[in-house]
């Protein structure tokens, strides 16, 4: 089935972007907050536990997919899911049978996500790694240079990993369904960007210029304060529109300021 290109529509009416939305102001916030010391509480911190890129891919997929709900509960759930894999998630997953995964994650629950869904998703990731050699190669197999963003490749990537669940699940939503795909865009930010905060194991292979803002409540509030969108829906169209405004400031790295801009709100809400 031919997939449609995922593009943004223009907001109705004229938008007035705040004069505070400028390179100097954003760089000041970036240099203040884009530091490892400010990562906690964030599921990204789990990726720092692993030296092997293959382990970080799996840890990142788990951490990002469970990054919804209260931060304290997210950290608890991600910690439990990864602890079951030991110190080398890639080695664990390559050897784990379907029945082993079902047994290990039986009784696991994170809000809407059940242990069965997590086990099926991990089995799908294992199968994708067996086919392509890594999650990076799996993603690249769905990417084309003429894609405007990484969303079209993300659509195929998510569908391949969730094939055991019919190609769609809440844990790994696909952008073609209309979701803002905050968690999967967060995963891509971690994988594709490389700086003091983001590990960037896929950097240099996939272009950071084609990343899309991980749109959540914190970024939605910030985008509205800056006048980056007039849309009322927190969906993929809004995410693309907001990203386009950031691209005007930082064309090669439009999600550069995501971590630093959202940090004060996330740290303030941690309980």
MIROVO-862284 format. One record per residue (C-alpha): residue number from 1; residue in three letters; x, y, z. Coordinates in steps of 0.05 Angstrom, whole numbers, always signed. Each point is the difference from the previous one (the first is absolute). Layout:
     n   res        X        Y        Z
   NUM   ALA        X        Y        Z
...
This chain:
     n   res        X        Y        Z
     1   UNK       +0       +0       +0
     2   UNK      +28      +67      -19
     3   UNK       +7      +47      +59
     4   UNK      -20      +72       -5
     5   UNK      +51      +54      +13
     6   UNK       -8      +31      +68
     7   UNK       -4      +76       -7
     8   UNK      -25      +58      +41
     9   UNK      -58      +45      -17
    10   UNK       +3      +75      +12
    11   UNK      -35      +29      +60
    12   UNK      -62      +39      -16
    13   UNK      +12      +75       +6
    14   UNK      +65      +38      +10
    15   UNK      +47      -19      +56
    16   UNK      +43      +50      +36
    17   UNK      +63      -32      +26
    18   UNK      +25      +33      +64
    19   UNK      +63      +43       -7
    20   UNK      +27      -41      +59
    21   UNK       +5      -59      -47
    22   UNK      +69      +14      -28
    23   UNK      +68      -33       -6
    24   UNK      +33      +38      +57
    25   UNK      -55      -16      +50
    26   UNK       -4      -73      -19
    27   UNK      +76       -8       +2
    28   UNK       +1      +30      +70
    29   UNK      -51      -51      +24
    30   UNK      +37      -56      -35
    31   UNK      +67      +16      +33
    32   UNK      -34       +6      +67
    33   UNK      -39      -65       +1
    34   UNK      +29      -47      -53
    35   UNK      +44      -36      +50
    36   UNK       +2      -71      +28
    37   UNK      -11      +27      +70
    38   UNK      -71      +20      -20
    39   UNK      -20      -66      -33
    40   UNK      -32      -30      +62
    41   UNK      -58      -10       +2
    42   UNK       -3      -24      -72
    43   UNK       -3      -70      -29
    44   UNK      +60      +20      -43
    45   UNK      +44      -12      +61
    46   UNK       -8      -75       -8
    47   UNK      +39       +2      -66
    48   UNK      +61      +24      +37
    49   UNK       +4      -67      +36
    50   UNK      +24      -35      -64
    51   UNK      +64       +8      -40
    52   UNK      -22      -44      -59
    53   UNK      -40      +37      -54
    54   UNK      -44      -62      -10
    55   UNK      -17       +0      +73
    56   UNK      -17      +74       -2
    57   UNK      -46      -10      -60
    58   UNK      -42      -51      +39
    59   UNK       +3      +40      +64
    60   UNK      -21      +62      -39
    61   UNK      -58      -35      -33
    62   UNK      -25      -25      +67
    63   UNK      +11      +65      +36
    64   UNK      -32      +43      -53
    65   UNK      -60      -46      -11
    66   UNK      -17       +1      +74
    67   UNK      +10      +76       +7
    68   UNK      -72      +19      +14
    69   UNK      -34      +15      +66
    70   UNK      +31      +24      +65
    71   UNK      +75       +6       -4
    72   UNK      +12      -40      +64
    73   UNK      -42      -58      -27
    74   UNK      +36       +4      -68
    75   UNK      +68       -8      +33
    76   UNK      -26      -58      +43
    77   UNK      -30      -36      -60
    78   UNK      +60      +10      -46
    79   UNK      +46      -23      +56
    80   UNK      -39      -63      +11
    81   UNK       -4      -16      -75
    82   UNK      +74       +9      -10
    83   UNK      +22      -35      +64
    84   UNK      -30      -64      -28
    85   UNK      +49       +4      -58
    86   UNK      +62       +5      +43
    87   UNK      +63      +39      -19
    88   UNK       -3      -17      -75
    89   UNK      -71       +9      -28
    90   UNK      +22      -16      -71
    91   UNK      +30      -67      +21
    92   UNK      -60      -16      +43
    93   UNK      -50      +16      -55
    94   UNK      +38      -40      -53
    95   UNK       -7      -63      +43
    96   UNK      -70      +11      +29
    97   UNK      -56      -42      -29
    98   UNK      -71      +25       -6
    99   UNK      -21      -43      +60
   100   UNK      +59      +27      +41
   101   UNK      -21      +72      -13
   102   UNK      -72      -15      +17
   103   UNK      +20      -34      +65
   104   UNK      +48      +55      +21
   105   UNK      -48      +57      -12
   106   UNK      -63      -36      +25
   107   UNK      -33      +48      +48
   108   UNK      +38      +61      -25
   109   UNK      -46      +61       -4
   110   UNK      +13      +72      -18
   111   UNK      -65      +38       -7
   112   UNK      -29      -25      -66
   113   UNK      +59      -45      -15
   114   UNK       -4      -73      +20
   115   UNK      +56      -50       +8
   116   UNK      -26      -38      -60
   117   UNK       +4      +62      -44
   118   UNK      +70      +15      +24
   119   UNK      +22      -72      -12
   120   UNK      -30       +0      -70
   121   UNK      +34      +66      -17
   122   UNK      +67      -25      +25
   123   UNK       -9      -63      -41
   124   UNK      -14      +44      -60
   125   UNK      +64      +40      +14
   126   UNK      +39      -65       +6
   127   UNK      -27      -24      -67
   128   UNK      +17      +67      -33
   129   UNK      +71       -4      +27
   130   UNK       +6      -71      -28
   131   UNK      -23      +25      -68
   132   UNK      +41      +64       -4
   133   UNK      +57       -9      +49
   134   UNK      -21      +58      +45
   135   UNK      -58      +47      +14
   136   UNK      +40      +54      -35
   137   UNK       +3      -41      -64
   138   UNK      -73      -16       +7
   139   UNK      -17      +74       +2
   140   UNK      +47      +16      -58
   141   UNK      -35      -53      -43
   142   UNK      -63      +43       +3
   143   UNK      +35      +67      -12
   144   UNK       +7      +35      -67
   145   UNK      +41      +63      -13
   146   UNK      -60      +36      -30
   147   UNK      -40       -7      +64
   148   UNK      -15      +70      +28
   149   UNK       +6      -27      +72
   150   UNK      +16      -66      +34
   151   UNK      -74      -12      +11
   152   UNK      -12      -43      -62
   153   UNK      +58      -46      +21
   154   UNK      -26       +0      +71
   155   UNK      -67      -24      -26
   156   UNK      +30      -61      -32
   157   UNK      +47      -12      +59
   158   UNK      -57       +0      +51
   159   UNK      -43      -44      -43
   160   UNK      +56      -51       -9
   161   UNK      +15       -5      +75
   162   UNK      -74       -4      +19
   163   UNK      -18      -50      -55
   164   UNK      -17      -52      +53
   165   UNK      -53      +48      +26
   166   UNK      -30      +13      -68
   167   UNK      +50      +56      -18
   168   UNK      -31      +50      +48
   169   UNK       +2       +7      +75
   170   UNK       -2      +55      +52
   171   UNK      +71      -17      +22
   172   UNK      +30      +19      -68
   173   UNK      -50      +44      -37
   174   UNK      +12      +15      -73
   175   UNK       -5      +72      -25
   176   UNK      -46      -19      -58
   177   UNK      -54      -11      +53
   178   UNK       +1      +74      +17
   179   UNK      +33       -6      +68
   180   UNK      +53      +51      +18
   181   UNK      +45      -60      +12
   182   UNK      +36      +37      +56
   183   UNK      +33      -63      +27
   184   UNK      +26      -26      -66
   185   UNK      +25      +69      -20
   186   UNK      +33       +2      +68
   187   UNK      +34      -66      -15
   188   UNK      +25      +28      -67
   189   UNK      +26      +62      +34
   190   UNK      +41      -44      +47
   191   UNK      +26      -43      -57
   192   UNK      +13      +52      -54
   193   UNK      +25      +61      +38
   194   UNK      +67       -1      +36
   195   UNK      +20      +49      +53
   196   UNK      +11       +0      +76
   197   UNK      -71      -25      +11
   198   UNK      -20      -42      -61
   199   UNK      +44      -62      -13
   200   UNK       -8       +4      -76
   201   UNK      +19      -71      -20
   202   UNK      -34      +12      -67
   203   UNK      +31      +68      -11
   204   UNK      +35       +9      -67
   205   UNK      -44      -54      -30
   206   UNK      -68      +34       +4
   207   UNK       -7      +76       -6
   208   UNK      -18      +38      +64
   209   UNK      -30      +53      -46
   210   UNK      -59      -48      -13
   211   UNK      -18      -13      +73
   212   UNK      -68      +23      +26
   213   UNK      -13      +31      +68
   214   UNK      -24      -50      +52
   215   UNK      -65      +37      +14
   216   UNK      -27       -9      +71
   217   UNK      -36      +45      +49
   218   UNK      +63      +37      +19
   219   UNK      +21      +16      -72
   220   UNK      -73      +15      -18
   221   UNK       -3      +54      +54
   222   UNK      +67      +29      -22
   223   UNK      -20       +0      -74
   224   UNK      -64      +37      +17
   225   UNK      +38      +51      +42
   226   UNK      +46      +14      -59
   227   UNK      -56       +1      -50
   228   UNK      +28      -58      -41
   229   UNK      -69      -28      -15
   230   UNK      -74      +17       +4
   231   UNK      -23      -72       -5
   232   UNK      -39      -29      +58
   233   UNK      +18      -73      -11
   234   UNK      +62      -31      +29
   235   UNK      +11      -43      -61
   236   UNK      +52      -15      -53
   237   UNK      -22      +60      -43
   238   UNK      +13      +47      +58
   239   UNK      +67      -34      +14
   240   UNK      +23      +12      -71
   241   UNK      -24      +72       +0
   242   UNK      +37      +15      +65
   243   UNK      +62      -35      -26
   244   UNK       -1      +44      -62
   245   UNK       +6      +62      +44
   246   UNK      +59      -30      +37
   247   UNK      +31      -18      -67
   248   UNK       +1      +74      -18
   249   UNK      +45      +11      +61
   250   UNK      +41      -64       -5
   251   UNK       -9      -31      -70
   252   UNK      +51      -56      +11
   253   UNK      -27      -19      +69
   254   UNK      -72      +22      +11
   255   UNK      -10      -40      +64
   256   UNK      +64      +26      +32
   257   UNK      -37      +40      +52
   258   UNK      -52      -52      +19
   259   UNK      +35      -26      +62
   260   UNK      +21      +67      +27
   261   UNK      -67      +35      -12
   262   UNK      -41      -54      +34
   263   UNK      +48      -14      +58
   264   UNK      -27      +52      +50
   265   UNK      -71      -25       -7
   266   UNK      +19      -74       +5
   267   UNK      +45      +11      +60
   268   UNK      -53      +42      +34
   269   UNK      -54      -54       -9
   270   UNK      +42      -58      +25
   271   UNK      -30      -33      +61
